[in-house]
Amino acid sequence: MKRIFTTVHLCLLAITAMLMMSCEKEKLSGVLAKETAANVKLSVENRIDIGSGENFTLNNDELIIPVTINLSGASGTAFNVQATSNLDTIATLVGSGTLPAGTIALAEQTFNFPPVIDFAYGIKSTTFNLAVSRSFVERNHSKLLALAIKISAPSKGNAIEANKNAIIVVINAAEAIAAEDVHYISFASAGSPYLVPNGTNYAIGTQDLTIPLNLALAGLAGSDFTVDVVPNDALVTALINNGTLKNTVVLSSGSYALTNPKVKFAPNENSAKLELTARISELLKNTKKKVAIGLLLRNPSKFQLDETKKA
């Protein structure tokens, strides 16, 4: 009899536990149904103008522009949205008169921003950074520069407000960077022939004459960069032909060598050195005339060349 009672008791306990679990599931299901997050709509401003205002920051490498995506309400859950650039849009907007004539699109590889923008739970907006190459802005200092950024495919059922899916960023380069802050790379001695000998600006070895040359950077120095130096025989020929250089012959590029044709400006340095070596035997072939060597700067990895002092 006791065994039967125990069995019945255990069965009742099991049934009671099952009923309690069922009730808890029903309660949890109800709570989840009530907690289902309402979807939100995303939007961006149609245009941001960058110039004399304070809606950007500038360092030695980049111009950084914060771009904000707004939500129609607080996000009920974490989600994300895709962000892409559209360079072709700029030409279309210029053609239609929406942007002024002469506005140019930012070039590929001169800007970056996150391809996926994340939204945390409970926020009404989020901001990401568009970083634009300072060198590109400086090289186009007299122009308006523009980029179109489009948002698409928000996750978890959220949507984008009609006609609010793209923003045009317009940069007035001359206002964003003051003229005196633009960086220029040049030969320190450019503008007139560099004469050798001149004091101690050369060294004579057993076979070679070595001439050190200085390169200069105008503007505040920052991270390192390089610039190429190449022969420029045409420059010397032109100066001989127009009478600037008298009783002078060109020392062809095959008669001398540049020890560091890719010159590196070290971090935070406004000068760098180039070294040229010429065979003494080649120079002695023209004992009754002056010998001239032409050089040209090109392909800086950063900033721009001073057009009046790059040769």
Residue pairs with C-beta under 8 A, 6 or more apart in sequence:
36 76
37 75
37 76
37 77
38 73
38 76
39 76
39 156
39 157
39 158
39 159
40 71
40 72
40 73
40 74
40 75
40 76
40 158
40 159
41 71
41 72
41 158
41 159
41 160
41 161
42 69
42 70
42 71
42 72
42 81
42 151
42 154
42 158
42 159
42 160
42 161
42 164
42 165
43 69
43 70
43 71
43 72
43 160
43 161
43 164
43 165
44 67
44 68
44 69
44 70
44 149
44 151
44 164
44 165
44 166
44 167
45 68
45 167
46 164
46 166
46 167
46 168
47 167
47 168
47 169
47 170
48 55
48 65
48 67
48 167
48 168
48 169
48 170
49 170
49 172
50 56
50 63
50 65
50 169
50 170
50 171
50 172
50 176
51 171
51 172
51 175
51 176
52 172
52 175
55 65
55 66
56 63
56 64
56 65
56 66
56 176
57 63
57 64
58 64
58 134
58 176
58 177
59 134
59 222
60 134
60 220
60 221
60 222
60 223
61 133
61 134
61 222
61 223
61 302
62 131
62 132
62 133
62 134
63 131
63 132
63 133
63 134
63 137
63 171
63 176
63 177
64 129
64 130
64 131
64 132
65 129
65 130
65 131
65 132
65 169
65 171
66 127
66 128
66 129
66 130
67 113
67 127
67 128
67 129
67 130
67 149
67 167
67 169
68 125
68 126
68 127
69 81
69 117
69 119
69 125
69 126
69 127
69 128
69 151
70 124
70 125
71 119
71 123
71 124
71 125
72 161
73 124
74 122
74 123
74 124
75 119
75 120
75 121
75 122
75 123
75 124
75 158
76 121
77 121
77 156
78 118
78 119
78 120
78 121
79 118
79 119
79 154
79 155
79 156
79 158
80 116
80 117
80 118
80 119
80 154
80 155
81 116
81 117
81 119
81 151
81 152
81 153
81 154
81 155
81 158
81 160
82 115
82 116
82 117
82 151
82 152
82 153
83 113
83 114
83 115
83 116
83 117
83 128
83 149
83 150
83 151
84 115
84 149
84 150
84 152
85 111
85 113
85 147
85 148
85 149
85 150
86 148
86 149
86 150
86 166
87 105
87 106
87 108
87 147
87 148
88 105
89 148
89 166
89 168
90 99
90 103
90 104
90 105
90 146
90 147
90 148
90 168
91 105
93 99
93 103
93 146
93 148
93 168
94 100
94 101
94 102
94 103
99 144
99 146
99 168
99 170
100 144
102 143
102 144
103 143
103 144
103 145
103 146
103 170
104 140
104 143
104 144
104 145
104 146
105 145
105 146
105 147
106 132
106 136
106 145
106 146
106 147
107 136
110 132
110 133
110 135
110 136
111 130
111 131
111 132
111 133
111 136
111 147
112 130
112 131
113 128
113 129
113 130
113 131
113 149
114 128
117 126
117 128
117 151
118 126
119 126
120 126
130 147
130 149
130 169
132 145
132 147
132 171
134 177
135 183
135 300
135 302
135 303
135 304
136 145
137 145
137 171
137 173
137 176
137 177
138 173
138 177
138 182
138 183
138 303
138 304
139 304
140 173
141 173
141 174
141 177
141 179
141 182
142 173
142 174
143 173
144 170
144 171
144 172
144 173
145 170
145 171
145 173
146 168
146 169
146 170
146 171
147 168
147 169
148 166
148 167
148 168
148 169
149 166
149 167
149 169
150 165
150 166
151 160
151 165
151 166
152 160
152 165
154 160
181 219
181 220
182 218
182 219
182 304
183 217
183 218
183 219
183 220
183 302
183 303
183 304
184 217
184 218
184 219
184 303
184 304
184 305
184 306
184 309
185 215
185 216
185 217
185 218
185 227
185 297
185 300
185 303
185 304
185 305
185 306
185 310
186 215
186 216
186 218
186 297
186 305
186 306
186 308
186 309
186 310
187 194
187 213
187 214
187 215
187 216
187 295
187 297
187 309
187 310
187 311
188 213
188 214
188 215
188 216
188 271
189 213
189 214
190 306
190 308
190 309
190 310
190 311
191 308
191 309
193 239
193 244
193 245
193 292
194 213
196 202
196 209
196 211
201 211
201 212
202 209
202 210
202 211
202 212
203 209
203 210
204 210
204 280
207 279
207 280
207 281
208 277
208 278
208 279
208 280
209 277
209 278
209 279
209 280
209 283
210 275
210 276
210 277
211 275
211 276
211 277
211 278
212 273
212 274
212 275
212 276
213 273
213 274
213 275
213 276
213 295
214 271
214 272
214 273
214 274
215 227
215 263
215 265
215 271
215 272
215 273
215 274
215 297
216 270
216 271
217 265
217 269
217 270
217 271
217 272
217 303
218 270
218 306
219 270
219 303
221 265
221 267
221 268
221 269
221 270
222 267
222 268
223 267
223 302
224 264
224 265
224 266
224 267
225 264
225 265
225 300
225 301
225 302
225 303
226 262
226 263
226 264
226 265
226 300
226 301
227 262
227 263
227 265
227 297
227 298
227 299
227 300
227 301
227 305
228 261
228 262
228 263
228 297
228 298
228 299
228 300
229 258
229 261
229 262
229 263
229 274
229 295
229 296
229 297
230 261
230 295
230 296
230 298
231 253
231 293
231 294
231 295
231 296
232 294
232 295
232 296
232 311
233 250
233 252
233 253
233 294
234 294
235 294
235 296
235 311
236 245
236 248
236 250
236 292
236 293
236 294
237 250
237 294
239 245
239 248
239 292
240 248
240 249
240 250
240 292
245 290
245 292
247 289
247 290
248 289
248 290
248 291
248 292
249 286
249 289
249 290
249 291
249 292
250 291
250 292
250 293
250 294
251 278
251 282
251 283
251 291
251 292
251 293
255 278
255 279
255 282
256 276
256 277
256 278
256 279
256 282
256 293
257 276
257 277
257 278
258 274
258 275
258 276
258 295
259 275
259 276
259 277
260 273
260 274
260 275
263 272
263 273
263 274
264 272
265 271
265 272
266 272
274 295
276 293
276 295
278 293
283 291
294 311
295 311
296 310
296 311
297 305
297 310
297 311
298 305
298 310
